[in-house]
Amino acid sequence: MQTALTVIESPLRGFVLEDNATFYTIGLEKTQLDVISFGTRCNVETLKINYCKLTQLPKSISNLKALQSFTLSHSFVPAVDLNLLAELPRLAFLDLSKNRLHTLYDSCVRTATPSYPLLADLYLRENKLKSINLDVFRPMVSLTKIDLSHNHISVVSGSLVSASLNLLDLSYNRIVEMDCCGWAVPMLYGMDVNDNRFPALPTCLEQALQNVTRLSFDSNQLQPDVMFQFGRLTSLQYLTLTDNKLPYVTLNMSTIPRELRYLNLSHNKLKHLDVPYVPSKDFHIDVSSNCISNVDWDRVSVNLTKIGMGDNPLDCSVYRISTGVDIQSKLVCKRQRIKNCDQ
């Protein structure tokens, strides 16, 4: 299948693919398309529909048994029944970003055929979802990535259960709380929860994310005591907590995971730097854009050789000093006025 069909900037309103049609790729972009149907025994590997006036996912899409990649974006579709795609045996990539989705569900009409056998990448970003039931992803046995960012999600229900999931993005939503107690995600290594409204970490986070190596909770409303929960994530290597308005943090053996290599605390309200414990000489801490005016070097671990302190009243940034002992003998600090710290 090497034949491609592309329609761009057309007044096309209806599209019908007849029985037995064969195309490697079909691309429909910037059209007036509001009706589309697919005949039986059609062979299409890649289908891309961008900027159209569709208001529903066509039921006949289940006829495209050879489909590997499906993109539908910038449409007027308000709801999607994932069951329409459940029995496409080769579908590996599904992008439903930038539509008007406020409802995502699976009607669960199952046959003996396995559901979503190869679906690996699922993009649902930039829609209108206000809630998400994580149980909807459970039948997707090959799923490696879920992107739910840039929605209006405030309610997360169900349990995320996936033996293959690697990445989860819940950034840019309105989530205040989340329960991870029923999660089973042994292969999850990265989760982004930036720009939400968490005052505390999700319940059972430590148990659910034991294998996670990268975690981002930037731009939330976290309190300093969450550091003790992060300290129990024994596999964590990269942690970013920028813009949480933290007035202080406790950095010791109880709050810094033993595998942690990078900690970003920039754009908070820290006034002092106190790092008596560092897990290794590869550890890098970024505390730039805070209100730090004092560093007690007698309470800074000799393992700490990489510090970012730009845009603080006291800037003692170092990146190339070979040992912590050299910091006190070679360090050059500069003082500067930071308006946000004058109050």
Secondary structure, DSSP 8 states (H G I E B T S, - for coil): ---EEEEEEE---EEEE-TT-EEEEEEEEEE---EEEE-TT-EEEEEEEES----S--GGGGG-TT--EEEEES----EEEGGGGTT-TT--EEE--SS---EEE------SS-SSSS--EEE--SS--SEEEGGGGTT-TT--EEE--SS---EEES--B-SS--EEE--SS-----B-TT-B-TT--EEE--SS--SS--BTHHHHTTT--EEE--SS---GGGHHHHTT-TT--EEE--SS--S----STTTS-TT--EEE--SS---EE-----S-TT-EEE--SS---EE-GGGS-TT--EEE--SSSEE--BS--SSHHHHHHH---EE---GGG--
